[in-house]
């Protein structure tokens, strides 16, 4: 199946990329499972980088637990420090006893608050990251209107699931399963190459898509019926958790940091050469 190429504005790649223009590329792939994608690109869409698009965040899931500080300290001691650790255990028991006995606030009234030896425990990465992009299209002629329509159609097809079984009017009733939507890989480019100063986005799915055909609250059409302005909002959610590169060396680190992403020029060159 031939790769579908779309660029908006039409000059976003090619000669413009050679001049160092900044843009983003969104390639879509068939999903083979919840965490894996096919190597075959279905579509490649080059778009300008919209305002408020260059923000990312990382979160961690932590929770506090009483007594965890003492437990962690005992786990790190050597045999020679075992006797000293017993004193810590005794202090913990004393603390628990004091906490239980201080029901009337006697100790607190004297300025003594039982130490519960609380520690902050790491439970794992917080969540799968989201990245949102809001594009504004102002097609000036029929060709640009058709281009925008094709881009919106491609994102819609990439977001929605496919049905299993035979395609037909009764597919929804006859099919037992939905087939997972496409996976997307997003990269930011500076000229013909990837911009190394911006963050990386892991393989993602489109979890939210909104299209507004009268963004200025004024209905306007060209003579052929195509809208004069269209807003497209996309929210991508990663399907893989981000991990640190600390203590990862050699080929494994190179594999983690490799872009594994093809620009349109590279894809087309491979197709022509193959």
ABEGO torsion letter per residue (X at the ends): XBBBBBBOBAAABEAAAAAGBBBBBBBBBBBABAABBBABBABBBBBBBBBGABBBBBBBBBBBBBGAAAAAAAAABBAAAAAAAAAAAAAAAAAAAAAAAAAAGAAAAAGBBBBAGBBBBBAEBABBBBBBBBBBBBBABAAAAAAAAAAAAAAAAAABBBBBEBBBAAAAAABABBBBBBBBBBBBBBEABBBAABBBBBBBBBABBBBBABAAGBBBBBAAGBBABBBBBBBBBBABBBBBABGBBEAAAAAAABAGBBBAAAAAAAAAAX
